[in-house]
């Protein structure tokens, strides 16, 4: 499963021999520097570039190209080397773009030798810069990790290499540009290119924004801003899995055309990355016999396109959501047309006084009503046909989902093991429409979270018409929050997710008991005003510190022992125990935290904070509202369907939550 990194985020590396693949829409220079514990290069011999492309454990491309493959063997690096920085620069004197702001957005991926992606990063936010440190591989406590850096330099390679600690940086930058312009370097033989196979079986949406996989199929009714990711995107479930950035998509002709590489004795070289080829991702292998002529195709789990089974299942779930939205919209449109036509025909009958008396008017009314029934029946027949197919697909897909996408009652949880990397998405619940009951579509949200969650503990009418009292709703809301928190802990590697809890009055102690007993929290739930101030102060300071480090290009200068994992703050019973300073800190965390890995989960009743007036309106709008009972408060932006959301809760009496948390706790203990 590929980890799609954002700036400053890191990811563990489990392999020593790697490829770093670079894709850009214009020829660029790829180089790499070796660094010591302080990240500084000792001399020009610690730089691999087109004029000197090989170092022990490192090899780079010998020419400027739109696509590159860099080879890294971490075991072959000297013991002095603690960091490998991947550098990208626009060549000087070749007539191309002079800054990344006028070029396509670069895309970098770390892969195994078999092409399996480990982590990827799209370098967004560049403007006048002509050189950039794309990412770095670094050694920490004997283990290697990759970090997305994205630090640009308007002064080009000379400024970048100077910042790497090289006193001969200007001369080295000149020699690199000369080697590129003169074409003195020979081409690096690349592995054989992938052979494109087939076309997409189901088109995926292309993300329009970045840097986070930003798009969304839903909005909360009555609120602005899309769900579940950043703002204003197209396409469901936070964008297409292939490109989480704002750059060109795999189907973008401008991005998919690589610059031809120089020929060699082995034939033309293709440096293009699989995600940037003209061809779509390979279709899944057939796993079911073809359908009989005239019969609908038999559903198969994972029959969407993608580079892994998890991605195929993710795309398939998205396709099911889109299919259900489309067929329901067609049915509702047909019914509306039939109603409008019936009303028009009845008006015509009633407008003629002669037809209001006698059998002529009755016959006209019966004819109009018969036409109405016929149109509605035809629309319903088409809807039922599609629902039968979607239901059959759901019955096949649901049992095949990995734990991150699966319901708590899925047998996959019984084989649960703490993962080594973060999945593409995780499940928050199910979605349905009134016409499609009992069909449910999994509600998947992309990771890492780019928007906080709000579990609404206020008075909500359930979709079945029943009502719950305030005490029961608060209890259900906390149970929902614990279930979501446990799933987030379960789908992240043991060292990559930390949970803090604020429970000022201790009212959530019963629901929080599984998390507390398992020992998976960073500390016991904070209580009282002092506890609230302490937790919020530490997390606010963390956001400030990481922001300064990232903006200053000094991500490795964080204090020793700094916890680099994703942070989740669960707040119960807001605004009890919050003063004005704490409220402002909470708003700050909701706005600025997700970009640096600090996420918020609120369990609150909005009405109880009404004394703050419009001050807290931006806070509520910035969070994705969820309910502890089924409720139709989510809407898609295409046709405006009101989707009923059902929370993902642990079945009553099940021990799966305790079993999963026990494994998470054991893995965390081993890591420490």
VENCORZI-V327809 format. One record per residue. PSI is psi in whole degrees, -180 to 180 (none if undefined). OMEGA is omega in whole degrees, -180 to 180 (NA if undefined). NEAR is the number of other C-alpha atoms within 8 Angstrom. Layout:
{{PSI & OMEGA & NEAR} {PSI & OMEGA & NEAR}}
This chain:
{{127 & -178 & 11} {135 & 173 & 11} {116 & 180 & 12} {105 & -170 & 9} {152 & 168 & 13} {168 & -174 & 11} {129 & 180 & 11} {-12 & -178 & 10} {146 & 178 & 10} {170 & -179 & 10} {136 & -179 & 11} {151 & 177 & 9} {125 & -179 & 10} {-3 & -180 & 5} {150 & 179 & 6} {-35 & -178 & 9} {119 & -172 & 11} {162 & 167 & 12} {141 & 173 & 13} {115 & -174 & 13} {132 & -176 & 13} {133 & 175 & 13} {133 & 177 & 13} {161 & -178 & 13} {2 & -178 & 14} {155 & 178 & 12} {130 & 177 & 13} {165 & 177 & 12} {133 & 176 & 13} {131 & 179 & 14} {177 & 179 & 13} {144 & 176 & 12} {147 & 174 & 12} {142 & -178 & 14} {155 & 177 & 15} {-163 & -178 & 12} {-29 & 179 & 9} {2 & 179 & 5} {15 & -176 & 10} {138 & 177 & 11} {133 & -174 & 14} {-36 & -176 & 10} {180 & 179 & 8} {-21 & 177 & 9} {-8 & 178 & 6} {15 & -179 & 11} {125 & 173 & 13} {126 & -176 & 16} {175 & -176 & 14} {-30 & 178 & 16} {-23 & 178 & 12} {79 & -165 & 7} {-9 & -175 & 11} {140 & 170 & 9} {162 & 177 & 9} {118 & 180 & 7} {10 & -175 & 11} {136 & 176 & 12} {134 & -179 & 11} {172 & 179 & 16} {153 & -176 & 15} {10 & -177 & 12} {167 & 173 & 11} {136 & -179 & 11} {164 & 178 & 13} {-20 & -179 & 15} {139 & -177 & 14} {157 & 169 & 13} {120 & 179 & 12} {135 & -179 & 11} {134 & -180 & 12} {132 & 172 & 12} {101 & -174 & 11} {-32 & -180 & 8} {-22 & -178 & 7} {-5 & -180 & 7} {151 & 178 & 10} {153 & 179 & 6} {-21 & 179 & 5} {-21 & -175 & 6} {124 & 177 & 11} {-3 & -178 & 13} {139 & 172 & 13} {115 & -179 & 12} {128 & 179 & 13} {123 & -175 & 12} {140 & 174 & 13} {139 & -179 & 12} {148 & 174 & 12} {128 & -179 & 15} {149 & -179 & 13} {136 & 174 & 9} {17 & 179 & 6} {3 & 175 & 6} {12 & 179 & 5} {-168 & 178 & 10} {149 & -179 & 9} {-6 & 178 & 8} {154 & 180 & 12} {-19 & 178 & 15} {-22 & 179 & 9} {12 & 179 & 8} {170 & 178 & 9} {154 & -179 & 12} {124 & 179 & 13} {149 & 180 & 12} {129 & -176 & 11} {138 & 179 & 13} {141 & 173 & 12} {124 & -176 & 12} {162 & 168 & 14} {175 & -179 & 12} {-20 & 178 & 8} {4 & 179 & 5} {-4 & 179 & 7} {123 & -177 & 7} {137 & 176 & 11} {-46 & -180 & 12} {151 & 178 & 13} {158 & -177 & 13} {130 & 175 & 12} {123 & -172 & 15} {97 & 180 & 12} {170 & 175 & 12} {8 & 179 & 4} {147 & -179 & 9} {-89 & -177 & 8} {-2 & -177 & 8} {142 & 176 & 14} {-1 & 175 & 15} {150 & -175 & 16} {141 & 168 & 13} {107 & -172 & 14} {-57 & 180 & 14} {172 & 180 & 12} {143 & 170 & 13} {127 & -176 & 11} {151 & -179 & 11} {127 & 180 & 10} {116 & 180 & 8} {43 & 176 & 4} {-5 & -180 & 5} {148 & 180 & 8} {142 & 176 & 11} {164 & 173 & 12} {139 & 179 & 13} {136 & 173 & 14} {123 & -175 & 14} {-66 & 178 & 13} {29 & 179 & 11} {116 & -178 & 8} {161 & -179 & 11} {119 & 178 & 12} {-23 & 179 & 10} {4 & 175 & 10} {-160 & -176 & 12} {-38 & -178 & 13} {-47 & 180 & 12} {-40 & -180 & 12} {-48 & -178 & 14} {-32 & 175 & 12} {-40 & 179 & 12} {-22 & 176 & 7} {-2 & 176 & 9} {17 & -179 & 9} {116 & 178 & 13} {-25 & -180 & 5} {24 & -174 & 9} {-47 & -179 & 12} {-43 & 179 & 11} {-40 & 180 & 8} {-41 & 178 & 10} {-40 & 178 & 11} {-43 & -179 & 8} {-36 & 178 & 9} {-47 & 179 & 11} {-38 & 179 & 10} {-42 & 179 & 8} {-38 & 180 & 12} {-48 & -176 & 15} {-43 & -177 & 10} {-15 & 180 & 6} {36 & -176 & 8} {-16 & -177 & 7} {147 & 176 & 10} {162 & -176 & 7} {142 & 175 & 11} {124 & -180 & 7} {122 & -178 & 7} {159 & 173 & 8} {159 & -180 & 4} {140 & 180 & 5} {155 & 176 & 7} {146 & 176 & 5} {118 & -180 & 4} {138 & -179 & 8} {117 & 170 & 9} {-179 & 179 & 7} {172 & 178 & 9} {138 & 174 & 11} {-20 & 177 & 8} {118 & -176 & 8} {132 & 175 & 5} {156 & -180 & 8} {152 & 178 & 9} {126 & -179 & 10} {137 & -179 & 19} {-10 & -175 & 12} {179 & 174 & 14} {180 & 4 & 12} {12 & -166 & 11} {34 & -177 & 12} {53 & -166 & 17} {90 & 170 & 17} {171 & -175 & 21} {144 & 178 & 17} {-8 & -172 & 14} {153 & 166 & 12} {152 & 175 & 14} {128 & -175 & 13} {135 & 180 & 7} {2 & -180 & 4} {159 & 175 & 7} {159 & 178 & 7} {134 & -175 & 10} {169 & 178 & 15} {145 & 2 & 13} {5 & -172 & 15} {-136 & -178 & 15} {-156 & -166 & 14} {144 & 167 & 8} {56 & -178 & 9} {174 & 173 & 14} {154 & 177 & 12} {145 & -172 & 14} {166 & 177 & 12} {51 & 172 & 13} {37 & 169 & 17} {177 & -179 & 17} {141 & -178 & 14} {-20 & -178 & 8} {-42 & -177 & 7} {103 & -178 & 15} {20 & -171 & 16} {-174 & 177 & 14} {7 & -178 & 12} {-162 & -176 & 13} {148 & 180 & 11} {169 & 179 & 11} {-19 & 180 & 13} {7 & 180 & 12} {115 & -176 & 9} {-36 & -178 & 7} {-31 & -179 & 7} {-25 & -172 & 14} {-9 & -178 & 12} {100 & 180 & 9} {153 & 175 & 12} {131 & -178 & 9} {136 & 178 & 7} {161 & -180 & 10} {141 & -179 & 7} {155 & 175 & 9} {-179 & -177 & 9} {-23 & 180 & 4} {5 & -178 & 6} {179 & -178 & 6} {146 & -178 & 8} {135 & 178 & 11} {108 & 180 & 9} {4 & -171 & 12} {141 & 178 & 12} {144 & -178 & 10} {-33 & -179 & 7} {-13 & -178 & 8} {16 & 177 & 12} {161 & 176 & 12} {-35 & -177 & 10} {152 & 177 & 8} {166 & 174 & 13} {152 & -176 & 13} {140 & 177 & 12} {157 & 180 & 13} {152 & 176 & 10} {146 & 179 & 4} {131 & -180 & 5} {4 & 179 & 5} {148 & 179 & 6} {150 & -180 & 5} {152 & -179 & 6} {158 & 176 & 8} {149 & 178 & 6} {134 & -180 & 4} {-5 & 180 & 4} {151 & 178 & 6} {152 & -180 & 7} {142 & 179 & 6} {130 & -178 & 7} {145 & 179 & 9} {134 & 178 & 10} {128 & 179 & 10} {27 & -178 & 12} {10 & 172 & 12} {173 & 179 & 13} {162 & 178 & 16} {164 & -177 & 12} {-5 & 177 & 8} {165 & 180 & 7} {-39 & 179 & 8} {-41 & 179 & 11} {-38 & 178 & 13} {-43 & 178 & 15} {-39 & 177 & 14} {-48 & 180 & 10} {-34 & 179 & 12} {-42 & 177 & 13} {-44 & 177 & 10} {-43 & 179 & 10} {-38 & 177 & 10} {-42 & 177 & 10} {-46 & -179 & 9} {-42 & -180 & 8} {-43 & -180 & 8} {-41 & 178 & 10} {-42 & -177 & 10} {-47 & -177 & 8} {-34 & 177 & 10} {-39 & 177 & 10} {-40 & 179 & 10} {-41 & 180 & 9} {-47 & -179 & 12} {-37 & 178 & 8} {-42 & 180 & 8} {-40 & 179 & 11} {-41 & 177 & 11} {-41 & 178 & 8} {-43 & 180 & 8} {-41 & 179 & 11} {-43 & 180 & 9} {-42 & 180 & 8} {-42 & 179 & 9} {-45 & -180 & 12} {-41 & -180 & 8} {-43 & -179 & 8} {-38 & 177 & 10} {-38 & 177 & 10} {-40 & 179 & 8} {-39 & 179 & 8} {-45 & -177 & 12} {-22 & -179 & 10} {-18 & 180 & 6} {113 & -178 & 8} {-30 & -177 & 7} {-27 & -177 & 5} {-7 & -179 & 11} {-14 & -178 & 11} {135 & 176 & 8} {-178 & -175 & 7} {-19 & -178 & 7} {-44 & 179 & 9} {-40 & 179 & 12} {-40 & 180 & 9} {-40 & 179 & 8} {-40 & 179 & 9} {-41 & 180 & 11} {-39 & 178 & 8} {-44 & 180 & 8} {-42 & -180 & 11} {-34 & 178 & 9} {-42 & 177 & 8} {-39 & 179 & 9} {-46 & 180 & 12} {-40 & -180 & 8} {-45 & 180 & 8} {-43 & -180 & 11} {-41 & 179 & 11} {-40 & 178 & 8} {-42 & 179 & 8} {-41 & -180 & 12} {-36 & 179 & 9} {-44 & 178 & 8} {-41 & 178 & 9} {-46 & -179 & 11} {-37 & 179 & 8} {-44 & 179 & 8} {-38 & -179 & 9} {-36 & 177 & 11} {-44 & 180 & 8} {-43 & -180 & 10} {-38 & 178 & 11} {-42 & 177 & 9} {-39 & 178 & 9} {-42 & 180 & 11} {-38 & 180 & 11} {-26 & 178 & 8} {-39 & -174 & 11} {-43 & -174 & 12} {-48 & 180 & 8} {-21 & -176 & 10} {-4 & -175 & 7} {141 & 173 & 12} {169 & -173 & 8} {-33 & -179 & 11} {-28 & -179 & 11} {-8 & -168 & 11} {154 & 171 & 13} {162 & -179 & 9} {-20 & 179 & 10} {7 & 179 & 8} {134 & 179 & 9} {-16 & 180 & 7} {-29 & -180 & 11} {-24 & 180 & 11} {-19 & 176 & 6} {21 & -174 & 6} {137 & 171 & 8} {145 & -180 & 5} {126 & -174 & 12} {164 & 177 & 10} {-15 & 179 & 7} {161 & -177 & 11} {138 & 179 & 12} {176 & 179 & 12} {-36 & -175 & 13} {175 & 173 & 12} {164 & -172 & 14} {132 & 177 & 13} {-14 & -178 & 11} {-153 & -179 & 12} {158 & 179 & 12} {145 & 177 & 12} {163 & 174 & 13} {154 & -178 & 10} {-37 & -177 & 5} {-16 & -172 & 5} {3 & -179 & 8} {131 & 14 & 8} {19 & -178 & 5} {132 & 178 & 10} {139 & 176 & 9} {127 & 179 & 11} {136 & 176 & 11} {103 & -177 & 9} {136 & -180 & 12} {133 & -176 & 12} {150 & 175 & 13} {149 & -2 & 10} {155 & -179 & 7} {136 & 176 & 10} {7 & 180 & 12} {137 & 179 & 13} {169 & -178 & 14} {141 & 176 & 11} {112 & 175 & 13} {109 & -173 & 15} {113 & 178 & 13} {8 & -180 & 13} {178 & -177 & 11} {118 & -177 & 9} {135 & 176 & 9} {122 & 179 & 9} {157 & -177 & 10} {-20 & 178 & 10} {5 & 177 & 5} {-6 & -180 & 6} {161 & 179 & 7} {148 & 176 & 7} {145 & 179 & 9} {169 & -173 & 7} {-39 & -180 & 9} {-43 & 180 & 6} {-40 & 179 & 8} {-40 & 178 & 13} {-42 & 179 & 10} {-45 & 179 & 10} {-38 & 179 & 10} {-43 & 178 & 14} {-38 & 177 & 13} {-39 & 176 & 11} {-44 & -179 & 13} {-41 & 179 & 12} {-41 & 179 & 11} {-44 & 178 & 12} {-42 & 180 & 10} {-44 & 179 & 9} {-39 & 179 & 11} {-42 & 178 & 10} {-41 & 176 & 10} {-40 & -175 & 12} {-32 & -174 & 12} {-6 & 177 & 13} {152 & 171 & 15} {157 & -172 & 13} {-33 & -175 & 13} {12 & -171 & 9} {8 & -179 & 9} {125 & -178 & 13} {136 & -175 & 12} {130 & 173 & 12} {147 & -179 & 13} {134 & 171 & 13} {117 & 179 & 14} {78 & -168 & 15} {-43 & -177 & 15} {-1 & -178 & 9} {17 & -176 & 7} {-18 & -180 & 8} {15 & -174 & 10} {-42 & -177 & 8} {-47 & -179 & 6} {-33 & -178 & 10} {-8 & -174 & 11} {-43 & 179 & 8} {-40 & 179 & 10} {-41 & -179 & 12} {-46 & -179 & 10} {-38 & -179 & 6} {-19 & -180 & 10} {31 & -178 & 7} {-2 & 178 & 11} {153 & 178 & 11} {-31 & 180 & 7} {163 & 176 & 7} {152 & -180 & 7} {132 & -180 & 8} {135 & -179 & 12} {156 & 178 & 12} {168 & -179 & 10} {-36 & -180 & 10} {-41 & 178 & 7} {-41 & 177 & 11} {-48 & -179 & 15} {-39 & -178 & 9} {-50 & -178 & 8} {-47 & -179 & 11} {-39 & 179 & 11} {-43 & -179 & 9} {-42 & -179 & 8} {-36 & 176 & 10} {-43 & 178 & 11} {-37 & 179 & 8} {-45 & 179 & 8} {-45 & 179 & 13} {-44 & -176 & 8} {-46 & -179 & 9} {-39 & 178 & 11} {-45 & 180 & 9} {-40 & -180 & 8} {-42 & -179 & 13} {-45 & -179 & 12} {-33 & 180 & 7} {2 & 180 & 7} {27 & -177 & 8} {50 & -176 & 9} {-25 & 179 & 11} {2 & 180 & 5} {11 & 177 & 6} {155 & -176 & 10} {150 & 177 & 5} {140 & -179 & 4} {6 & -180 & 4} {129 & -179 & 6} {111 & -177 & 4} {6 & -177 & 6} {165 & 173 & 9} {142 & -178 & 10} {137 & 175 & 11} {128 & 176 & 12} {118 & 177 & 12} {121 & -178 & 13} {122 & 178 & 13} {148 & 171 & 13} {31 & 175 & 12} {139 & 9 & 13} {20 & -180 & 8} {129 & 179 & 7} {4 & -178 & 10} {125 & 171 & 11} {-176 & -176 & 7} {-39 & 180 & 6} {-43 & 180 & 7} {-37 & 178 & 11} {-44 & 179 & 9} {-38 & 178 & 8} {-38 & 179 & 11} {-43 & 176 & 9} {-41 & 180 & 10} {-44 & 179 & 10} {-39 & 179 & 15} {-36 & -177 & 15} {-47 & -171 & 9} {-20 & -173 & 9} {-47 & -175 & 13} {-34 & -178 & 14} {-23 & -179 & 8} {22 & 172 & 11} {22 & 176 & 11} {116 & -173 & 14} {158 & -173 & 16} {137 & 172 & 13} {112 & -177 & 13} {134 & 170 & 12} {102 & -169 & 16} {158 & 172 & 14} {117 & -175 & 12} {-35 & -178 & 8} {-30 & -178 & 6} {-18 & 178 & 8} {17 & -177 & 10} {-19 & -180 & 7} {-23 & 179 & 5} {-10 & 179 & 7} {-144 & -177 & 8} {-4 & -179 & 6} {-37 & -175 & 6} {0 & 179 & 9} {-44 & 178 & 8} {-32 & 179 & 8} {-49 & -179 & 10} {-39 & -180 & 9} {-27 & -178 & 10} {-11 & -177 & 11} {149 & 174 & 11} {116 & -177 & 12} {126 & 174 & 10} {158 & -179 & 10} {151 & 179 & 14} {-9 & 177 & 13} {158 & 179 & 10} {134 & -178 & 12} {143 & -176 & 12} {64 & -176 & 9} {0 & 179 & 10} {144 & -179 & 12} {142 & 174 & 12} {152 & -174 & 12} {-8 & -176 & 8} {-58 & -176 & 4} {-2 & 175 & 7} {24 & 177 & 7} {140 & 171 & 9} {103 & -177 & 10} {135 & 176 & 12} {122 & 179 & 13} {133 & 175 & 15} {124 & -177 & 12} {154 & 177 & 13} {102 & -177 & 13} {154 & 178 & 8} {132 & 180 & 10} {143 & -179 & 7} {130 & 180 & 4} {-7 & -179 & 4} {146 & 177 & 7} {10 & -175 & 6} {-36 & -179 & 10} {-47 & 180 & 11} {-39 & 180 & 9} {-43 & 180 & 8} {-45 & -180 & 11} {-33 & 177 & 14} {-41 & 178 & 9} {-39 & 178 & 10} {-45 & -180 & 13} {-41 & 179 & 11} {-41 & 179 & 8} {-39 & 179 & 10} {-37 & 178 & 11} {-39 & 178 & 7} {-38 & -178 & 6} {-41 & 180 & 7} {none & NA & 4}}
